Amino acid sequence: MGVSICFASGKGGVGKSTIVANLGIALARYKLKTVVVDGNLEGPSLGLIMGIKPNIASLHDVLSGEIGVESAMVKVDGLDVVVGELKVEGLLDINFELFERTIEDLEKKYEIVIVDCPPGLGRDAVVAISSCYEMVLVVTPEITSISEALKTIIIAKKLGTKIIGVIINKAGSKYDIPHERISDILELPILGVLPEDDEIKRALMEGKPVILLKPNSRFSREIEEVAAKLMERIYPYKPIS
């Protein structure tokens, strides 16, 4: 059985989906059998970030019972991806109960299943969090993001999902809350600190993850360090090469 990790945030706009897309590729490069699932059913964006063509089989088709999850797989640089449906009509026939079953099926076939969780604490976010063994919290170093993250932590604990750490994104301003202070407030270890980077905007415009477009950028290097930490967590005795 593999491990499932949802990446969650208390609010939108923290760059969570960008992190998931790039981190998934980094993990796949470590020869870790990895799949990324766009769990943001109302506002999926992984397909756009990764340059995947629209109008393909999606998670929404899986959750409506039309197809199995294997039929919704897309390969991006060695990474398997399950995207969401961009059309509103895709929300009409969703069976939320199939989400957990889908993640369980993927855990049997992959070493790591990464779920891009919707922001906030709506039903789809709660379903995504409860379907995963572990959670990584993504925040920006400002007060509204931290305060909303605290609510997400409470929900995750009630659902029994283990929170393994926090990633601080869009860092670099002199007005940032200090990283150590964020760790103290959330009572979580910091897995990575990712910079605000114009290359991310360029990558989004070109529909290509930063780690592929600019592999030597600071953002890409930091993502690779986060991937290494997760790799060591899953396989503490397996050399990273």
N, C-alpha and C positions, 0 to 999 in steps of 0.2 A: 504494500500500500504506500502510495506517495503522500505528501503533505500538501494541504490546501492553505493558502494564505490570501486573505482579502486585504486590499489596500483601501483604507477608508479615510474620510475627512469629515469634519463637522460642517463645513461649508464648501461651496463650489469655488472655482477659480484659483485653487492652490497648485494646480499643475499635476494632479494625481495621475491622470490618464497618460500624460507625457512620460512620467516616471515609469509607469507600468510597461508601456510600449518599449522603452529603451532597456529597462531592466530585464524584461523577458528575453530580448536578443542577447544581452550580456550573459545570462544564465545558460542559454542554449549553446553559446560558444564554449562554455566550460564542459560541454558534452553531457549536460544535465538534461534529461528528457523533460521538456517544459512545454506547457500549454498556457496561454493567456486567454481569459474569458472576459468579454465586455459585459459586466453585470449591471451596467447603467441602462436599464430597460427603457426609460423615458427619454434619455438624452445620450445615446451611444456616440462615442467619438473615436474609439480605437481604430476603426477602419479608415477614417480620414487621416489620423496621425500617421498611420503606417502605409498610406498610399494604396489601400485595397479598393478595388473597383466596387462600386455599389451594385445593387440588384443581384446579390448572390445569396445563397442559403445562409441563414443567420440563426442566432440563439433564439430569436422569437419564433422561428419555424420549429425549433426543437421543443420549446415550451408550449407550443400549440399542439404538439403531438404529431406533427406532419412528417418529421424525419428524425433519425437518430443523430446524436451529436457528432458522430464520425463524418456524417454527410455535410456538416457545416464547417469543416476544418479548412483553413487557408494557411499556406506555408509562406513565411517571410523570413528569409535569411536563416533557415534552419529551425525557426520557431513556429509552432502550431498556434494558430489564432482562431478564436470563435468570435465573430463580430456581431453587433446588434443591427436591428432593422431601423433604418432612418425614417421610414414612412410611419405616420401616426397610425395607420390601419393595422400595423403589426402588433399594436397593444391590445387589440380587441379580444383575441382568443388565447391570451396567455394564461397558463395554469401555473401559479406560483409554486405549487407543491412539486412540480417537476424539476424545479431549480436545484433543490438539495439532492434529488436523485441523480441529476446530471453531473453534479460535482462529485458525488460518490463514484459514479461510473468512471470519471476521468482520473480519480485517485488510484484506481486499479490499473491504469495504463501508463500513468506519468509519474515521474519522481517528484515533480512540483507543479501544482496547479495554482496559478495566480489569477485572482478575481479582482477586476476593477470595479469597486463598489460605488454605487451612486452616492453623491454628497447628501448630507442631512440625515434625518432619521425617519424617512417615510417607510412604507411597507416594503418596497423593493430593496431598500438599504438594509432593513432588519433581516429580510430573507437571505440576502447575500452574506451578511455577517454571521448569521446562525448556521449557514451551510459550510463554513470553513473552520478548520481546527485553530488557526492562528490569524492574527491581524497585525498589520503594520499601519500606524497612523501617519498621515501626511499633513503637515501644517506649514504655514508661512510664519515668519517671526514677528507677528503683530497680534494685538490683544484680542480682536474679534475671532481670529482663527483659533487661538489657544482656548478661549472660553467655550467655543463650540466643540472643540476637541474633547474637552472635559465631559460633555454630555455623551459623546460617542463612547468614551471609555466606560461610563456607567452602564450603558446599554450592552456593550460587549461583555462586561463582567456578568451581567444578569443572564446573558445568553450562553455563558460558559465558553466563550471564545477567548483564547489566550492572546494577550497583547505582548508582542515581543520587542517592540521598540518604536521609535518615531524618526521620520525623515523630515528635516527642515528644508523647505524649498524656497526659491526666490530670495536667497540671502545675499547680503552685501551692502545694505544701507547703514549709515551711521545711526539710524533710528530703530534698527532691529532690536528686539528683545534679546538679550544675551543668550547664547545657546545653552549654557549651563543652567540659566534661570528657567528656560523652557523645560529642560530635563527635570528640574526640581519640582516645578509646578505639576507636570504630568506624571511624575514619578515613573519615568520610562528612560531607558538608555537611548542615546542618539545613535542611529545606524548610519546616518550620513547627513551632510550639509551641502546642498546643491545651490549653485549661484544663479542669480538673475543673469540671463545670457541672451543677447540678440540673436545668436545662432539658432535658438529654439524657435523664434518667430520665423526665421528663414526656413527652418526645417518644416514647420507647420504649413507654410505657404507652398513648399515643394512636395508635400506629402511624403516625406521621408524621415524616419527617426534620426535624431541628432547623432546617435552613435554610429550610424552608417554615413551620414553626410559629413560630419566633422568628428572623426574618431579620436582626435588628439585634443579636442576642446576640454576645458576644465570640467564642464558638465559631464561629458562622456567618461572622463577619468574617474570622477566621483561615483558615477553610476556603476562602473566596473568594481569599485571598492565595496559598494553596497552588495553587489552580486557575490563577491568573494566572501563577505561576512555570512550571507545566507547559505552559500555553498558549504562553508565550514560548520554552520549550525546543523545542516542536514547530514553531512558526511564529515564529521570532525577528524577522521583519520585518512581521508582521501586527499592526495596531493592535488593542488590546483595547478594545472598546466594547460 
